[in-house]
Amino acid sequence: MIRKAFIMTVYPDMHEEYEKRHNEIWPEMVEELHRHGASNYSIFLDKETSKLFGYLEIEDEKKWNQMAKTEINQKWWAFMESVMETHPDESPVSVDLKEVFHMD
């Protein structure tokens, strides 16, 4: 299993909306995440900075990288674009983090 972590930014006035949308995540989005090898996926919010910390485990980088190209993922990005920092293609502005320690 490959562990991935990243940071994104939600707009300060959209914390509740961001959480609401994830509480109501589309079942087809969850299915696609699983099909692309994702598990143990969590997102945490630092309310003071509006930074989101995401963590997930994947089976394979190549398989995971194909997720961004799926129709449902593109639809999700468009849905989330109004509540968080995004690129012109509506993908979230995200910074990958390097794992420096892990303990089982």
Summary of the structure (lengths in Angstrom):
residues: 104
radius of gyration: 13.6
end to end distance: 12.7
largest distance: 38.9
contacts: 258
relative contact order: 0.26
helix: 38%
strand: 31%
